[in-house]
Amino acid sequence: MRWTIVAAILLVVLLIQIPVVLNADLACLLTEGEKVLDGRKLGVDLFELNPPLSVYLYMPASMLARVTGIAPEIIVIILVMIEIVGVLFMIDRAAAAAKLGAGERSVSTYLFVFLFAILPVGVFGQREHIAVIALAPFVAITAIRWRGLAPGPIAVLAGLAAGLAMSIKPQLALVLGFPIILGVFRQRSVKPLFTPEACAAAAVVIGYGAVVVLIFPDYLLTYAPMVTAAYLPLRMSLVELLPFPVAVIGASVAFLRLVAPQDFKMGGNATPWLAAAVGGAASFILQGKHWGYTAFALCVFAIAAPMLHAQVRTLRLPVMTAGLVAVAFIGYCLSVQVRPFPPLQGRIQALAKHPRLITIGDHVALGHPLVRQIDGTWVGSSCVQLLAAGAMLLQNSSQPTEGERAKLDGIIHFERRQLLADLRAGRPDVILVDTYLLSSFRFDWLAWANSDPELRTELSRYREVEDVGGRVRILVAESSSER
């Protein structure tokens, strides 16, 4: 009955996610993966801000789509569903090996299928979603060991999954690190650092690092330093970042105190889950972007800590109501999607059928998932000129040294050269030009491009046909506009 209910929930979520799963980040990474399948080389003629695994993560969906004819977006949903089932099975097997009761195992299964399939409505299928699902068995096994129980051989598989998760998002190492460090202090021993799952996770991370060094030296030595210089400094202040994690952790602790006071103490069974939530908060702050999906680990483990230890039969109605409201609010925060651009799909389809498309600007949502929705072809070597935006902002908002300014100028020049190469090789039918820098300041991206003589020559073959809402300028190739 338990697994039948899980299957029913996942089927409903599949039907709900089909029309909504394709967000800007997922669409961009899918498109880049397709470019790799077509022969592009990451770090040489295809550039992505995130490490290589971010692109390769979605390539199985693209490969299956080419074989089956099913849309890759739908295959992404199905693959994530398979991951959820696999993780639920791993957690359940570890609990069974530890001889936990059937009731506790059922609560765990129902809670995690909710947290993995229903809570992340707006972030479903994103890298953070996939990575946090993969992390959960490791945290569950850490919690089992905290209780002095043995999780069985499934721990090695949980460690491999956690290693993959940290390879996808290195910041999520904090989610695992905090519970392990607590275990070290509690036992006054380094044994928690060398459990089978910890060793397996470390092996995967080290192996992935070696693969990046050997197979993607151009990304590592050329592009990654530019990302470090121009993109990573783009972060919000601590004052802007702190309120959300403080509120979520505070609510988790307060609810745990009400529903399971025996587990509230430092040595209580909920401690590893709370520690994982604190690690998620640290990851959120370290990334510094305040994007909803970067808080997913924080939210999942902050909800799990009290819910796994609540006694439903003794819950009072006000406490239950407050908990449901808090969870609903967290789900809302995760699912809020900012739509910075006016609708463009109909306008572009009226100008050109199945157009070759490129954008000039720093916001990925200008071109993605738009290019997939209009059945167009993306001809850019990257999804966005975000490095140039970051370099220009740093030049104007800080006081870089002469050497730092020269490095930032080199990054801006690199972005212009790539745009020039894309225009010459891709011959886009439509160019979309943003009019803001980092969605905060008015900025003439077209003038930025035209300041390069060769780019100005290429762009002279296009004419502006519309300025949509004062936000997006649409340029059309003369040959396309005459059709």
Summary of the structure (lengths in Angstrom):
residues: 483
radius of gyration: 24.0
end to end distance: 60.3
largest distance: 76.1
contacts: 1642
relative contact order: 0.09
helix: 67%
strand: 6%
